[in-house]
Amino acid sequence: HFFDTVLSDKRLTELTTDQLAVIGSKLMTALSRVTELSTKRIPSEFICPITFEIMQDPVFCEDGHTYERSAIEGWLENHESSPTTNADLASKTVVSNHTLRNQLEQWKKVQQARGIDEPSWTDGPDS
């Protein structure tokens, strides 16, 4: 939530050199994670746009995008807008995306059958 704290009321031109360096570092870490995930051929729809992790409990938000439940609920505690589009949200209600959850579970089973395993796959609420 570093970005929320630093960028909440500031423009990039108002940030200190140290803050810009930290933002750059965090962006590089996120880019590295996205690159790592893409090399594993993980379908992009399985990745939360907030955490850049494989979702365990995907939910729809009013903006039409799907997020990891804990990530979007955390975002919505401090924001009235979409983390993806920055558009104002009339509602902070989230709805389980059962279809995507089922697709994730099937995909995980196929990956595990191929001998490809990742510990975070078993950390979800249904484990």
Salt bridges, closest charged atoms under 4 A:
ASP4 OD2 - HIS1 ND1 3.41
ASP4 OD1 - HIS79 NE2 3.50
GLU36 OE2 - ARG33 NH1 3.08
GLU36 OE2 - LYS40 NZ 3.51
GLU53 OE1 - ARG33 NH2 2.58
ASP57 OD2 - ARG69 NE 2.74
ASP57 OD1 - ARG101 NH2 2.40
GLU73 OE2 - ARG69 NH1 3.70
GLU80 OE2 - LYS92 NZ 3.18
GLU105 OE2 - LYS108 NZ 3.73
GLU118 OE1 - LYS40 NZ 3.08
ASP126 OD2 - ARG101 NH1 2.18
